[in-house]
């Protein structure tokens, strides 16, 4: 257990923060949380973190190589230089973030973070695995200046943690700090699809970059969260891939080969000659107002998926915490179970046909991975058997319900 270190502290802290925000919002009568949305946020975050688990080796190698061979200066590690490092990393992050809204192939990765029509602390988890690759060149500018690669990694982690703090609707205004820092208020603006708010407030920690480069917009009218086209799915894999599919459809329909290439590098609002925007995914009510995507999910199923999603998150935390003691085969096995679980969670949320056998297979896979996890937590095999028994009871009840619906046979209500 001593190997858990920073992760053992950070993960519980994040969950506690989410729980506190939910409790406070609930007491204020604010509907800031949607169970399906929370699960999708968590699953998208797991996909991104899972990819980063392997990519971080490459990115740190790039940081080190750039620093050792091309650094413009030799900057020592001191408290003062670390503060300067955070400013430089945040400026690099600003341009990465801004270009992720202005270049189609980068937007295809970043759009995942903007799909949710809610905003809460779990929204920060909703990040694309593709973004892990695209941001590396921008972060590499910082070691190129001369900052130590290890310190750069710490600064990036600090910026990421700070970002979680501003993904909330509970805090209205930070007063004078609004002029210097990214706050919940001006970051809410960034997540809006209101015309007045599009493509603004890109800063990570400091809003001064937006003020300098002309992309700052204060919160004035009520914020409508989401993307302009809407996104109506609880499938984490679809969330990652749907805009990529759109880009390839657009390129296929373009008449000129130059336009086919330009599709991936142009601004998202650009279209090839003669083409029109595809119909939006969102639905409207009788008055023509956009209807928020909020799938109706039976509470027991919602809680079941949430608990299993947290279990999947635990598997990932276990893998990164004990990675030094795990064999490559064991890491591959856990990775496979996590990917299968993320796929299954989305299908259960959408109640897609065939999700019951897929969920059954996922639990068998969990049983297969339990001996590996038991190396650090010996009590888990017994717990796994109990969970599987409960799941069998739920599945049998569900099959019975489906059979009654198909045959029309009456069933006893309790």
VMD Tcl script that draws the C-alpha trace (Angstrom):
set ca {
  {0.00 0.00 0.00}
  {2.92 2.34 0.50}
  {3.33 2.53 -3.28}
  {0.03 4.31 -3.76}
  {1.66 7.63 -2.84}
  {0.20 10.70 -4.53}
  {-2.52 8.75 -6.37}
  {-3.86 7.33 -3.09}
  {-4.35 10.90 -1.87}
  {-5.56 12.57 -5.07}
  {-8.26 10.14 -6.25}
  {-10.23 10.09 -2.97}
  {-9.90 13.87 -2.82}
  {-11.46 14.23 -6.27}
  {-14.37 11.96 -5.35}
  {-14.90 13.86 -2.09}
  {-14.98 17.16 -3.98}
  {-17.58 15.78 -6.41}
  {-19.70 14.45 -3.52}
  {-19.55 17.80 -1.71}
  {-20.58 19.71 -4.84}
  {-23.49 17.32 -5.45}
  {-24.69 17.64 -1.84}
  {-24.48 21.44 -1.88}
  {-26.25 21.65 -5.25}
  {-28.96 19.25 -4.06}
  {-29.55 21.30 -0.90}
  {-29.90 24.44 -3.02}
  {-32.39 22.70 -5.30}
  {-30.00 22.92 -8.26}
  {-30.14 20.18 -10.88}
  {-26.46 20.26 -11.79}
  {-25.88 16.51 -11.92}
  {-27.20 13.92 -14.36}
  {-26.34 10.31 -13.52}
  {-25.81 9.23 -17.13}
  {-23.71 12.32 -17.81}
  {-21.52 11.65 -14.76}
  {-20.85 8.09 -15.88}
  {-19.95 9.20 -19.42}
  {-17.64 11.88 -18.04}
  {-15.91 9.31 -15.86}
  {-15.60 6.77 -18.69}
  {-14.21 9.34 -21.13}
  {-11.71 10.37 -18.48}
  {-10.68 6.76 -17.99}
  {-10.09 6.37 -21.73}
  {-7.92 9.47 -21.75}
  {-6.00 8.51 -18.60}
  {-5.57 4.94 -19.86}
  {-4.00 6.17 -23.07}
  {-1.87 8.66 -21.16}
  {-0.65 5.82 -18.94}
  {1.28 4.54 -21.96}
  {1.82 7.86 -23.76}
  {3.40 9.63 -20.78}
  {6.59 7.63 -21.32}
  {6.82 9.02 -24.85}
  {5.93 12.57 -23.83}
  {8.50 12.63 -21.02}
  {11.10 11.26 -23.43}
  {10.24 14.10 -25.83}
  {10.50 16.68 -23.02}
  {13.88 15.30 -21.95}
  {15.23 15.04 -25.49}
  {14.18 18.60 -26.35}
  {15.63 19.93 -23.09}
  {18.95 18.08 -23.36}
  {19.60 18.85 -27.04}
  {17.80 22.09 -27.92}
  {17.17 24.09 -24.72}
  {17.67 27.80 -25.33}
  {18.68 28.49 -21.72}
  {19.78 26.59 -18.64}
  {17.18 27.43 -16.01}
  {17.81 26.19 -12.45}
  {15.06 24.71 -10.28}
  {14.11 27.33 -7.70}
  {10.82 28.55 -6.24}
  {10.99 31.68 -8.40}
  {11.74 29.83 -11.62}
  {8.93 27.37 -10.88}
  {6.47 30.25 -10.70}
  {7.82 31.46 -14.04}
  {7.49 27.89 -15.34}
  {3.79 27.77 -14.43}
  {3.23 31.05 -16.33}
  {5.04 29.71 -19.41}
  {3.22 26.36 -19.28}
  {-0.11 28.15 -18.94}
  {0.68 30.32 -21.95}
  {1.56 27.22 -23.99}
  {-1.68 25.66 -22.75}
  {-3.62 28.75 -23.84}
  {-2.44 28.39 -27.44}
  {-3.02 24.65 -27.46}
  {-6.53 25.22 -26.14}
  {-7.26 28.05 -28.56}
  {-6.03 26.16 -31.62}
  {-8.07 23.15 -30.45}
  {-11.11 25.31 -31.17}
  {-9.81 26.74 -34.43}
  {-8.35 23.72 -36.28}
  {-10.69 20.90 -37.21}
  {-8.52 17.87 -36.43}
  {-7.67 19.35 -33.02}
  {-11.33 20.23 -32.42}
  {-12.18 16.59 -33.18}
  {-10.25 15.72 -30.03}
  {-11.27 18.65 -27.85}
  {-14.98 18.56 -28.71}
  {-15.40 15.64 -26.31}
  {-14.85 18.03 -23.41}
  {-17.67 20.30 -24.62}
  {-20.35 17.73 -25.46}
  {-21.98 17.66 -22.04}
  {-24.97 19.94 -21.53}
  {-24.20 20.04 -17.81}
  {-21.26 21.61 -16.00}
  {-19.93 20.24 -12.74}
  {-16.68 18.95 -11.28}
  {-16.95 15.67 -13.22}
  {-16.92 17.57 -16.54}
  {-13.17 18.01 -16.21}
  {-12.79 14.22 -16.60}
  {-14.43 14.33 -20.03}
  {-11.31 14.61 -22.19}
  {-10.39 12.85 -25.42}
  {-7.52 10.38 -25.59}
  {-6.48 12.04 -28.88}
  {-5.79 15.28 -27.02}
  {-2.98 13.52 -25.15}
  {-1.05 13.29 -28.43}
  {-1.89 16.76 -29.76}
  {-0.87 18.65 -26.63}
  {2.65 17.16 -26.40}
  {4.21 19.50 -29.01}
  {2.82 22.52 -27.18}
  {4.08 21.41 -23.79}
  {7.47 20.66 -25.40}
  {7.97 24.40 -25.92}
  {8.47 24.77 -22.16}
  {11.50 22.44 -21.84}
  {12.74 24.00 -25.08}
  {12.99 27.30 -23.20}
  {15.16 25.53 -20.63}
  {12.87 24.36 -17.82}
  {13.53 20.97 -16.24}
  {11.29 18.23 -17.78}
  {10.30 16.82 -14.37}
  {9.29 20.30 -13.18}
  {7.32 20.79 -16.41}
  {5.37 17.61 -15.67}
  {4.54 18.90 -12.17}
  {3.42 22.27 -13.56}
  {1.13 20.53 -16.07}
  {-0.41 18.50 -13.23}
  {-1.02 21.68 -11.23}
  {-2.75 23.34 -14.19}
  {-4.89 20.24 -14.66}
  {-5.93 20.13 -11.00}
  {-6.74 23.86 -11.01}
  {-8.99 23.28 -14.01}
  {-11.16 20.98 -11.96}
  {-11.85 23.79 -9.50}
  {-13.37 26.06 -12.16}
  {-15.79 23.48 -13.59}
  {-18.62 24.40 -11.24}
  {-21.83 26.42 -11.16}
  {-21.97 26.78 -7.39}
  {-19.52 29.71 -7.29}
  {-20.85 32.82 -9.00}
  {-17.99 35.30 -8.86}
  {-14.47 35.63 -7.45}
  {-14.49 39.43 -7.29}
  {-11.21 41.14 -8.18}
  {-9.63 37.77 -9.07}
  {-11.83 37.70 -12.17}
  {-9.36 40.14 -13.73}
  {-6.34 37.85 -13.37}
  {-7.41 34.23 -12.93}
  {-9.57 31.75 -14.79}
  {-12.61 31.53 -12.54}
  {-15.78 29.41 -12.54}
  {-17.63 32.38 -14.04}
  {-15.45 32.96 -17.08}
  {-14.88 29.23 -17.60}
  {-18.63 28.69 -17.72}
  {-18.59 31.13 -20.63}
  {-16.03 28.92 -22.36}
  {-18.36 25.91 -22.16}
  {-21.34 27.76 -23.66}
  {-22.86 27.43 -27.11}
  {-24.40 30.93 -26.89}
  {-23.35 32.94 -29.96}
  {-21.89 35.68 -27.76}
  {-19.70 33.19 -25.90}
  {-18.29 31.00 -28.69}
  {-14.48 30.68 -28.90}
  {-13.59 32.68 -25.78}
  {-11.77 32.30 -22.42}
  {-9.10 29.71 -23.23}
  {-6.80 30.25 -20.24}
  {-5.91 27.42 -17.88}
  {-5.03 29.31 -14.69}
  {-4.57 32.91 -15.87}
  {-7.24 34.82 -17.78}
  {-4.66 37.48 -18.65}
  {-3.78 35.62 -21.86}
  {-7.35 36.02 -23.10}
  {-7.27 39.71 -22.22}
  {-3.95 40.16 -24.06}
  {-4.94 38.21 -27.19}
  {-8.52 39.48 -27.43}
  {-10.45 36.31 -26.55}
  {-11.86 37.38 -23.17}
  {-15.61 37.46 -22.61}
  {-17.26 38.07 -19.20}
  {-20.34 36.14 -18.12}
  {-23.39 38.27 -18.83}
  {-26.37 36.39 -20.30}
  {-27.39 32.95 -18.94}
  {-25.06 30.19 -20.13}
  {-26.29 27.29 -22.29}
  {-23.86 24.40 -22.06}
  {-22.89 22.03 -24.85}
  {-21.93 22.18 -28.51}
  {-23.86 23.94 -31.25}
  {-24.82 20.71 -33.04}
  {-25.79 18.85 -29.87}
  {-24.67 15.36 -28.88}
  {-27.21 12.74 -27.86}
  {-25.41 9.62 -26.73}
  {-24.03 8.02 -23.59}
  {-21.47 5.95 -25.46}
  {-17.90 7.07 -24.52}
  {-16.46 5.60 -27.72}
  {-19.01 7.43 -29.87}
  {-18.16 10.59 -27.96}
  {-14.52 10.16 -29.03}
  {-15.20 9.30 -32.65}
  {-18.35 11.09 -33.82}
  {-16.65 14.31 -35.01}
  {-13.87 12.37 -36.72}
  {-16.56 10.51 -38.68}
  {-18.11 13.85 -39.59}
  {-14.78 15.17 -40.90}
  {-14.24 12.11 -43.08}
  {-17.81 12.37 -44.41}
  {-17.17 16.01 -45.20}
  {-13.87 15.21 -46.95}
  {-15.54 12.46 -48.99}
  {-18.24 14.89 -50.18}
  {-15.79 17.67 -51.08}
  {-15.27 17.96 -54.85}
  {-11.68 19.23 -54.92}
  {-8.78 17.31 -53.44}
  {-7.40 20.54 -51.93}
  {-10.67 20.96 -50.05}
  {-10.59 17.33 -48.91}
  {-7.29 18.04 -47.17}
  {-8.32 21.46 -45.96}
  {-11.30 19.94 -44.13}
  {-8.94 18.68 -41.40}
  {-7.02 21.96 -41.00}
  {-9.72 24.58 -41.48}
  {-11.83 26.26 -38.82}
  {-14.83 24.13 -37.74}
  {-17.17 26.71 -39.27}
  {-15.59 26.33 -42.74}
  {-17.29 24.16 -45.36}
  {-16.16 22.95 -48.80}
  {-17.75 24.69 -51.76}
  {-21.35 23.68 -52.38}
  {-21.83 21.82 -49.08}
  {-24.11 22.62 -46.17}
  {-23.98 21.89 -42.46}
  {-25.45 18.56 -41.42}
  {-28.67 18.59 -39.43}
  {-28.06 19.11 -35.70}
  {-28.53 16.22 -33.28}
  {-30.44 18.13 -30.63}
  {-34.22 18.03 -30.35}
  {-36.58 20.99 -29.93}
  {-39.84 21.36 -28.04}
  {-43.17 22.64 -29.35}
  {-41.95 26.22 -28.98}
  {-38.81 25.53 -30.97}
  {-36.53 25.67 -27.94}
  {-33.60 23.27 -27.69}
  {-34.28 20.34 -25.35}
  {-31.45 19.27 -23.07}
  {-30.31 15.67 -23.55}
  {-31.27 13.94 -20.34}
  {-31.99 10.23 -20.90}
  {-34.52 8.67 -18.56}
  {-32.79 5.89 -16.67}
  {-34.32 3.71 -13.95}
  {-32.61 4.62 -10.70}
  {-31.47 1.03 -9.87}
  {-29.78 0.71 -13.27}
  {-28.23 4.15 -12.94}
  {-26.80 3.34 -9.53}
  {-25.63 -0.05 -10.78}
  {-23.71 1.52 -13.68}
  {-22.29 4.25 -11.44}
  {-20.99 1.70 -8.91}
  {-19.48 -0.40 -11.69}
  {-17.90 2.70 -13.25}
  {-16.26 3.53 -9.95}
  {-15.04 -0.08 -9.82}
  {-13.54 0.38 -13.28}
  {-11.86 3.56 -12.07}
  {-10.47 1.62 -9.12}
  {-8.93 -0.91 -11.52}
  {-7.15 1.91 -13.30}
  {-5.94 3.45 -10.05}
  {-4.66 0.06 -8.97}
  {-2.78 -0.40 -12.25}
  {-0.98 2.93 -12.13}
  {-0.27 2.58 -8.41}
  {1.28 -0.89 -8.61}
  {2.65 -0.68 -12.17}
  {6.22 -1.41 -11.05}
  {5.22 -4.76 -9.55}
  {2.92 -5.82 -12.40}
  {4.09 -7.95 -15.33}
  {3.36 -6.68 -18.88}
  {0.77 -9.45 -19.28}
  {-1.02 -8.32 -16.12}
  {-1.04 -4.70 -17.28}
  {-2.44 -5.82 -20.63}
  {-5.13 -7.90 -18.91}
  {-6.26 -5.02 -16.69}
  {-6.20 -2.64 -19.67}
  {-8.42 -5.00 -21.65}
  {-10.91 -5.31 -18.80}
  {-11.04 -1.51 -18.41}
  {-11.73 -1.01 -22.14}
  {-14.41 -3.73 -22.12}
  {-15.97 -2.16 -19.04}
  {-16.11 1.32 -20.60}
  {-17.77 -0.15 -23.70}
  {-20.29 -2.04 -21.60}
  {-21.14 0.87 -19.30}
  {-22.17 2.93 -22.33}
  {-24.33 0.13 -23.72}
  {-26.06 -0.44 -20.39}
  {-26.80 3.29 -20.09}
  {-28.38 3.29 -23.54}
  {-30.07 -0.08 -22.91}
  {-28.75 -1.28 -26.24}
  {-29.78 -4.68 -27.46}
  {-27.40 -7.40 -26.34}
  {-26.03 -5.51 -23.34}
  {-26.94 -8.33 -20.90}
  {-24.60 -11.00 -22.35}
  {-21.90 -8.37 -22.82}
  {-22.24 -7.38 -19.17}
  {-22.09 -11.05 -18.18}
  {-18.86 -11.47 -20.13}
  {-17.46 -8.33 -18.45}
  {-18.04 -9.82 -15.02}
  {-16.29 -13.01 -16.05}
  {-13.37 -10.84 -17.15}
  {-13.44 -9.11 -13.76}
  {-13.20 -12.49 -12.07}
  {-10.19 -13.30 -14.26}
  {-8.42 -10.11 -13.18}
  {-9.25 -10.45 -9.47}
  {-6.24 -12.68 -8.70}
  {-3.98 -9.94 -10.05}
  {-5.65 -7.24 -7.99}
  {-5.65 -9.51 -4.94}
  {-1.86 -9.17 -4.78}
  {-2.44 -5.74 -3.25}
  {-5.91 -6.30 -1.78}
  {-6.33 -9.93 -0.59}
  {-10.00 -9.55 0.39}
  {-11.21 -8.70 -3.13}
  {-11.83 -12.23 -4.51}
  {-14.50 -12.85 -1.86}
  {-16.00 -9.45 -2.57}
  {-15.99 -10.23 -6.30}
  {-17.99 -13.42 -5.77}
  {-20.59 -11.49 -3.74}
  {-20.87 -8.81 -6.45}
  {-21.24 -11.47 -9.15}
  {-24.00 -13.20 -7.17}
  {-25.88 -9.91 -6.87}
  {-25.42 -9.30 -10.56}
  {-26.83 -12.75 -11.44}
  {-29.93 -11.89 -9.41}
  {-30.34 -8.59 -11.27}
  {-29.86 -10.24 -14.67}
  {-32.37 -13.00 -13.94}
  {-34.89 -10.37 -12.89}
  {-34.23 -8.38 -16.07}
  {-34.56 -11.46 -18.31}
  {-37.82 -12.33 -16.60}
  {-39.10 -8.81 -17.21}
  {-38.11 -8.92 -20.89}
  {-39.74 -12.32 -21.33}
  {-42.98 -11.03 -19.84}
  {-42.88 -8.00 -22.15}
  {-42.37 -10.20 -25.23}
  {-44.93 -12.91 -24.39}
  {-47.45 -10.67 -22.70}
  {-47.48 -12.98 -19.70}
  {-48.47 -11.34 -16.44}
  {-45.82 -10.98 -13.77}
  {-46.25 -10.57 -10.09}
  {-45.53 -7.11 -8.70}
  {-44.00 -6.79 -5.26}
}
mol new
graphics top color blue
foreach p $ca { graphics top sphere $p radius 0.5 }
foreach p [lrange $ca 0 end-1] q [lrange $ca 1 end] { graphics top cylinder $p $q radius 0.2 }
display resetview
